[in-house]
Amino acid sequence: MRAVLSEGGAGQISPFVFLSVPGISAGEHRTCSELWMQERHAASLAGRDALAFAFDLAHRDKIRIAYLSNDFHDHATTMLLIEMFEAHDRARFEPHAFSFGADDGRAMRRRLQDTFHRFHDVSALDDVAAAHAIHTAGIDILIDLKGYTAGARTNVMMLHPAPVQVNYLGYPGTLGGDICDYIITDPYVTPMATAGDYSESFAFMPHSYQPHGRMGLIGPKPSRAASGLPEAGFVFCCFNQAYKITPPVFDLWCQLLEETPSSVLWLLHAKNAEGNLRQEAFARGIAMDRLIFAPDMGQSAHLGRLQLADLVLDTAPYGAHTTASDALWAGVPIVTCAGNTFPSRVAGSLLHAVGMAELIAADEKDYLAIASVLANEPERLAKLKARLLHTRLTSPLFDVLAYTRALEDLYETMWRRRQLGVTHGHRAIWAARS
């Protein structure tokens, strides 16, 4: 893959796939993104000139913000965002949604439609028409929730229908080029020294960039037997998607299983990967039945069963994001080994925000040591879990009201800078610390 990048192979490597490749730097992620969009960017310039969008930058009582996505339904991104959407200050902001996804007719879709000032369904519109709809609505700040993930319509963003454009939450990396002015982040996920690896200016949240409310219902804790787990033995857990499980990470997990008698590894159901993972475990001397796969289920029931896990193990270089904050909300600690890219540092950001930075390993050896100690010293693990169950109710990670105010502070700064004609450059902006 590096050879393709070095040869300038435009559009040959998906940026989203590239995030999961071990040993790749954030700078190479940026190169990949810019090559991926190179031809489309060139084509968009003519369309942008033809549209000739003009913007009203006059003072207004409410800043019009809009979120662009096809995930306005029961989706991980929406579950993280829903309480923040509902907490927006309607006296200062007019929040809109622009949806290009299908209406599944379920409760979350209805809840979202009731939340925004206006919910715009642009699923039937092409990119130019969708951009026109955003511009006609007078949106001041357009927030893209997709990046280069499945079903994204980055071409809409490339037409620049709003005076300020933001990369937020859905894609853990830079979009490259001039697509977005800012990326919502935090100083742990993207240290200031990495600014040159991003085309967007950093918009720093005071704690973690990731939202997570306190209203998510945790279902009843089921029995081990009902969840397919043995009645006794330590339960290591990782509910990340299977594509995040790299051979080096799996080596570490199998070493932990070998060192922890009667332990099991609880993974998320992965139809096309389960057989391979069991075979790989067997090749490393681990009995196949020590890998247990959990079926997909609704969020409340999922959070309830998570309480059966003793310890969550993170992946690398693409680590746990929503799955990490869900585990912490359910009261289960997570061990992570932070790398040097956005997707590798998210769990570390969440652990900082919940006051448990000691679970961030310095390297693979440290990762093994932390996990092994917690697996073999039940009193230490019990104290850690008790501390997490207490601090999660007061920590910044789950304080959605403070989070929303900080995010709105960033939006106001972005809008004020645009009104003043300040180009974003690489100058970071910071939300007020609450």
Buried (B, 14 or more C-beta within 10 A) or exposed (E): BEEBBEEEBBEEBEBBEBBBBEEBEBBBBBBBBBBBBBEBBEEBEEBBEEBEBEBEEEEEEBBBBBBBBBBBBBBBBBBBBBBBBBBBEEEBBBBBBBBBBEBEEEEBBEBBBEBBBEBBBBBEBEBBEBBBBBBEBBBBBBBBBBBBBEEBBBBBBBBBBBBBBBBBBBBBBBBBBBBBBBBBBBBBBBEEEBBEBBBBBBBBBBBBBBBBBEEBEBBEBBEBEEBEBBEEBBBBBBBBBBEBBBEEBBEBBBBBBEEBEEBBBBBBEBEEBBEEBBEBBBEBEBEEEBBBBBEEEEBEBBBBBBBBBBBBBBBBBBBBBBBBBBBBBBBBBBBBBBBBBBBBBBBBBBBBBBBBEEBBBEEBEEBBBBBBEBBBEEEEBEEBBEBBEEBBEEBBBBBBBBBBBBBBBBBBBBBEBBBEEEEBEEEBBBBEEE
